[in-house]
Amino acid sequence: MISTAAGTPGTNRTILGVACGMGAGALWGLVFLAPDLVRAFTPLQLAIGRYLAFGLISAALIGSRWRSLVAAVPARGWLSLAWLSLAGNTLYYVLLSTAVQTGGIAMTSLVLGFLPVPVTIIGSRDSGAVPLRKLVPSLLLCVAGAVCIGWQAIAAPAAGAVTGLLFAIGALASWTAYAIGNTRSLSRFAHVSAQDWNLLTGVVTGLQATALIPVTLLFEPLNHTPQAWLEYAGVSIAVALLASIGGNLLWNRMSRLLPLTLVGQMILFETLFGLLYAFVWERRLPTPLEAAAFVLVVASVLTCIAAHRRRAGLAITAAAT
């Protein structure tokens, strides 16, 4: 029997994958602030601005490689890009923005903090996945952390909290479908790089945003000041560059490095960074419950990583015997 040394390929993949997941969470956490920064605009208008910018930037980055990329993606790949763009971008951001503007960041973070639970449970059915029973401690810590994050909002709900909760649950369902579908699509179309897959997603999402412009022109107010429009454009471009280009690239890279049961845990970094940015924006320290949530969520991720590292170590040891 050959013992496993530190720095095995499986361990290195896990470390790199977690680093990518942390980076994606740091960039995605900014989306919680955006609806608060430009409250004069509706959630649909926020989605249109962000994803028009995302689509234009993606098309510019693809440039002359467009024909070769189109040829590399089969018809079913474009169908996947269409529904993933809707579930993970357009619909998700409208639901999230509505939840933030009506129920607040804490309420929205609470619900989205539960994302690892359905993703991990579904991912545990994949071939070679870590058994669900070994992930129970991590899931329990995740649930405890999510409850702490939103306990104050639930104990003393403000006006609009119920509406915000319903929209946050919708965002949770939408992003769960995206997280699972995107991971499996990246595996199915492995010949397309993570960056190119993200850029193609951007182009498709940009087309969806363009199709929604007539809706906002007909049914939503557009009597904003020039200063408000400048702020709207700045926030849209910033979120497109940081969250949609940078965050999605890191997430796609992570999705190819980690199993689905661990991918779900990585979204907790978005919750943590979203709360951190909120504290800075509101110029306050976390409450005891919020501090406890940080500890519990970090413990949840570390416990899940440990379960996967043990399984990877056993697999390498068994292969070497």
For each residue, the residues with C-beta under 8 A, 3 or more apart:
1: 317 320 321
2: 317 320 321
3: 317
4: 8 313 316 317 320
5: 8
6: 11
7: 11 12
8: 4 5 11 12 312 313 316
9: 12 13 316
10: 13 14 309 312 313 315 316
11: 6 7 8 14 15 309 312 313
12: 7 8 9 15 16
13: 9 10 16 17 257 258
14: 10 11 17 18 257 258 262 305 308 309 312
15: 11 12 18 19
16: 12 13 19 20 257
17: 13 14 20 21 253 254 257 258 262 266
18: 14 15 21 22 254 258 262 266 301 305
19: 15 16 22 23
20: 16 17 23 24 250 251 253 254 257
21: 17 18 24 25 250 251 254 258 263 265 266 269
22: 18 19 25 26 266 269
23: 19 20 26 27 246 247 250
24: 20 21 27 28 247 248 250 251 254 266 269 270
25: 21 22 28 29 266 267 268 269 270 271 272 273
26: 22 23 29 269 273
27: 23 24 30 242 243 246 247 250
28: 24 25 31 243 247 251 270 273 274
29: 25 26 32 33 269 270 271 272 273 274 275 276 277
30: 27 33 34 238 239 242 243 273 274 277
31: 28 34 93 96 239 243 274
32: 29 35 36 96 100 105 108 109 274 277 278
33: 29 30 36 37 274 277 278 281
34: 30 31 37 38 46 50 97 235 239
35: 32 38 39 43 46 96 97 100 101
36: 32 33 39 100 101 105 281
37: 33 34 231 235
38: 34 35 41 46 228 231 232 235
39: 35 36 101
40: 224 228 232
41: 38 45 46 49 224 228 232
42: 45 46 216 220 221
43: 35 46 47 93 94 95 96 97 98 101
44: 47 48 94 212 215 216 220
45: 41 42 48 49 216 220 232
46: 34 35 38 41 42 43 49 50 93 94 97 235 236
47: 43 44 50 51 89 90 93 94 97 209 212
48: 44 45 51 52 209 212 213 216
49: 41 45 46 52 53 232 233 235 236
50: 34 46 47 53 54 93 209 236 239 240 243 244
51: 47 48 54 55 89 90 93 202 205 206 208 209 240 244
52: 48 49 55 56 206 209 210 236
53: 49 50 56 57 236 237 239 240 241 244
54: 50 51 57 58 89 202 205 206 209 240 244 245
55: 51 52 58 59 202 203 204 205 206 207 209 210
56: 52 53 59 60 206
57: 53 54 60 61 202 240 241 244 245
58: 54 55 61 62 198 199 200 201 202 203 206 245
59: 55 56 62 66 202 203 206
60: 56 57 63
61: 57 58 199 245
62: 58 59 65 66 69 196 199 200 203
63: 60 66
64:
65: 62 68 69 196
66: 59 62 63 69 70
67: 70 71
68: 65 71 72
69: 62 65 66 72 73 192 196 199 200
70: 66 67 73
71: 67 68
72: 68 69 191 192
73: 69 70 77 78 81 189 192 200
74: 77 78 189
75: 78 79
76: 79 80
77: 73 74 80 81 185 188 189 192
78: 73 74 75 81 82 204
79: 75 76 82 83
80: 76 77 83 84 181 185 188 189
81: 73 77 78 84 85 185 200 201 204
82: 78 79 85 86 204
83: 79 80 86 87 181
84: 80 81 87 88 89 178 181 182 185 201
85: 81 82 88 89 90 201 204 205 208
86: 82 83 89 90 91 208
87: 83 84 91 92 174 175 177 178 181
88: 84 85 92 174 175 177 178 179 182 201
89: 47 51 54 84 85 86 92 93 201 205 208 244
90: 47 51 85 86 93 94 205 208 209 212
91: 86 87 94 95 174
92: 87 88 89 95 96 171 174 175 178
93: 31 43 46 47 50 51 89 90 96 97
94: 43 44 46 47 90 91 97 98
95: 43 91 92 98 99 167 168 170 171 174
96: 31 32 35 43 92 93 99 100 108 112 167 168 171
97: 34 35 43 46 47 93 94 100 101
98: 43 94 95 101 102 163 164 167
99: 95 96 102 103 107 108 111 164 165 167 168 171
100: 32 35 36 96 97 103 104 105 108 164
101: 35 36 39 43 97 98 164
102: 98 99 160 161 163 164 167
103: 99 100 107 108 153 158 160 161 162 163 164 165 167 168
104: 100 107 108 153 158 161 164
105: 32 36 100 108 109 274 275 278
106: 109 110 149 150 152 153 275 278
107: 99 103 104 110 111 150 153 154 161 164 165 168
108: 32 96 99 100 103 104 105 111 112 164 168 171
109: 32 105 106 112 113 146 149 150 271 274 275
110: 106 107 113 114 146 147 149 150 153 154 168
111: 99 107 108 114 146 150 165 168 169 171 172
112: 96 108 109 115 168 171 172 175 267 270 271
113: 109 110 142 145 146 149 150 268 271 297
114: 110 111 117 118 142 143 146 172
115: 112 118 119 172 175 176 179 264 267 268
116: 119 120 138 139 142 264 265 267 268 300 304
117: 114 120 121 139 142 143 264
118: 114 115 121 122 176 264
119: 115 116 122 123 176 179 180 260 261 263 264 267
120: 116 117 123 124 132 135 138 139 260 261 264 265 304
121: 117 118 124 132
122: 118 119 125 180 260
123: 119 120 126 129 180 259 260 261 263 264
124: 120 121 129 130 131 132 135 261
125: 122 129
126: 123 129 259 260 261
127:
128: 259
129: 123 124 125 126 259 260 261
130: 124 134 135 259 261 262 307 308 311
131: 124 134 135
132: 120 121 124 135 136
133: 136
134: 130 131 307 311
135: 120 124 130 131 132 138 139 261 304 307
136: 132 133 139 140
137: 140 141 303
138: 116 120 135 141 142 265 300 301 303 304 307
139: 116 117 120 135 136 142 143 300
140: 136 137 143 144
141: 137 138 144 145 296 297 299 300 303
142: 113 114 116 117 138 139 145 146 265 268 296 297 300
143: 114 117 139 140 146 147
144: 140 141 147 148 296
145: 113 141 142 148 149 268 292 293 294 295 296 297 299 300
146: 109 110 111 113 114 142 143 149 150 271 293 297
147: 110 143 144 150 151
148: 144 145 151 289 290 292 293 296
149: 106 109 110 113 145 146 271 275 289 290 293 297
150: 106 107 109 110 111 113 146 147 153 154
151: 147 148 154 155 289
152: 106 155 156 287 289
153: 103 104 106 107 110 150 156 157 158 161
154: 107 110 150 151 157 161
155: 151 152
156: 152 153
157: 153 154 161 162
158: 103 104 153 161
159:
160: 102 103 163 164
161: 102 103 104 107 153 154 157 158 164 165
162: 103 157 165 166
163: 98 102 103 160 166 167
164: 98 99 100 101 102 103 104 107 108 160 161 167 168
165: 99 103 107 111 161 162 168 169
166: 162 163 169 170
167: 95 96 98 99 102 103 163 164 170 171
168: 95 96 99 103 107 108 110 111 112 164 165 171 172
169: 111 165 166 172 173
170: 95 166 167 173 174
171: 92 95 96 99 108 111 112 167 168 174 175
172: 111 112 114 115 168 169 175 176
173: 169 170 176 177
174: 87 88 91 92 95 170 171 177 178
175: 87 88 92 112 115 171 172 178 179 267
176: 115 118 119 172 173 179 180
177: 87 88 173 174 180 181
178: 84 87 88 92 174 175 181 182
179: 88 115 119 175 176 182 183 263 264 267
180: 119 122 123 176 177 183 184 260
181: 80 83 84 87 177 178 184 185
182: 84 88 178 179 185 186 251 252 255
183: 179 180 186 187 255 260 263
184: 180 181 187 188 260
185: 77 80 81 84 181 182 188 189 197
186: 182 183 189 190 194 197 252 255 256
187: 183 184 190 256
188: 77 80 184 185
189: 73 74 77 80 185 186 192 197
190: 186 187 256
191: 72
192: 69 72 73 77 189 196 197 200
193: 196 197
194: 186 197 198 249 252 253 255 256
195: 198 199 249 252
196: 62 65 69 192 193 199 200
197: 185 186 189 192 193 194 200 201 252
198: 58 194 195 201 202 245 248 249 252
199: 58 61 62 69 195 196 202 203
200: 58 62 69 73 81 192 196 197 203 204
201: 58 81 84 85 88 89 197 198 204 205 248
202: 51 54 55 57 58 59 198 199 205 206 244 245 248
203: 55 58 59 62 199 200 206 207
204: 55 78 81 82 85 200 201 207 208
205: 51 54 55 85 89 90 201 202 208 209 244
206: 51 52 54 55 56 58 59 202 203 209 210
207: 55 203 204 210 211
208: 51 85 86 89 90 204 205 211 212
209: 47 48 50 51 52 54 55 90 205 206 212 213
210: 52 55 206 207 213
211: 207 208 214
212: 44 47 48 90 208 209 215 216
213: 48 209 210 216 217
214: 211 217 218
215: 44 212 218 219 220
216: 42 44 45 48 212 213 219 220 222
217: 213 214 220 222
218: 214 215
219: 215 216
220: 42 44 45 215 216 217
221: 42 224
222: 216 217
223:
224: 40 41 221 228 229 232
225: 228 229
226: 229 230
227: 230 231
228: 38 40 41 224 225 231 232
229: 224 225 226 232 233
230: 226 227 233 234
231: 37 38 227 228 234 235
232: 38 40 41 45 49 224 228 229 235 236
233: 49 229 230 236 237
234: 230 231 237 238
235: 34 37 38 46 49 231 232 238 239
236: 46 49 50 52 53 232 233 239 240
237: 53 233 234 240 241
238: 30 234 235 241 242
239: 30 31 34 50 53 235 236 242 243 244
240: 50 51 53 54 57 236 237 243 244 245
241: 53 57 237 238 244 245 246
242: 27 30 238 239 245 246 247
243: 27 28 30 31 50 239 240 246 247 248
244: 50 51 53 54 57 89 202 205 239 240 241 247 248
245: 54 57 58 61 198 202 240 241 242 248 249
246: 23 27 241 242 243 249 250
247: 23 24 27 28 242 243 244 250 251
248: 24 198 201 202 243 244 245 251 252
249: 194 195 198 245 246 252 253
250: 20 21 23 24 27 246 247 253 254
251: 20 21 24 28 182 247 248 254 255 266
252: 182 186 194 195 197 198 248 249 255 256
253: 17 20 194 249 250 256 257
254: 17 18 20 21 24 250 251 257 258 263 266
255: 182 183 186 194 251 252 258 263
256: 186 187 190 194 252 253
257: 13 14 16 17 20 253 254
258: 13 14 17 18 21 254 255 262 263 266 308
259: 123 126 128 129 130 262 263 308
260: 119 120 122 123 126 129 180 183 184 263 264
261: 119 120 123 124 126 129 130 135 264 265 304 308
262: 14 17 18 130 258 259 265 266 304 305 308
263: 21 119 123 179 183 254 255 258 259 260 266
264: 115 116 117 118 119 120 123 179 260 261 267
265: 21 116 120 138 142 261 262 268 300 301 304 305
266: 17 18 21 22 24 25 251 254 258 262 263 269 301
267: 25 112 115 116 119 175 179 264 270 271
268: 25 113 115 116 142 145 265 271 272 297 300 301
269: 21 22 24 25 26 29 266 272 273 301
270: 24 25 28 29 112 267 273 274
271: 25 29 109 112 113 146 149 267 268 274 275 297
272: 25 29 268 269 275 276 294 297 298
273: 25 26 28 29 30 269 270 276 277
274: 28 29 30 31 32 33 105 109 270 271 277 278
275: 29 105 106 109 149 271 272 278 279 286 290 293 294
276: 29 272 273 279 280
277: 29 30 32 33 273 274 280 281
278: 32 33 105 106 274 275 281 282
279: 275 276 282 284 285 286 290
280: 276 277 283
281: 33 36 277 278
282: 278 279
283: 280
284: 279
285: 279
286: 275 279 290 291 294
287: 152 290 291
288: 291 292
289: 148 149 151 152 292 293
290: 148 149 275 279 286 287 293 294
291: 286 287 288 294 295
292: 145 148 288 289 295 296
293: 145 146 148 149 275 289 290 296 297
294: 145 272 275 286 290 291 297 298
295: 145 291 292 298 299
296: 141 142 144 145 148 292 293 299 300
297: 113 141 142 145 146 149 268 271 272 293 294 300 301
298: 272 294 295 301 302
299: 141 145 295 296 302 303
300: 116 138 139 141 142 145 265 268 296 297 303 304
301: 18 138 265 266 268 269 297 298 304 305
302: 298 299 305 306
303: 137 138 141 299 300 306 307
304: 116 120 135 138 261 262 265 300 301 307 308
305: 14 18 262 265 301 302 308 309
306: 302 303 309 310
307: 130 134 135 138 303 304 310 311
308: 14 130 258 259 261 262 304 305 311 312
309: 10 11 14 305 306 312 313
310: 306 307 313 314
311: 130 134 307 308 314 315
312: 8 10 11 14 308 309 315 316
313: 4 8 10 11 309 310 316 317
314: 310 311 317 318
315: 10 311 312 318 319
316: 4 8 9 10 312 313 319 320
317: 1 2 3 4 313 314 320 321
318: 314 315 321
319: 315 316
320: 1 2 4 316 317
321: 1 2 317 318
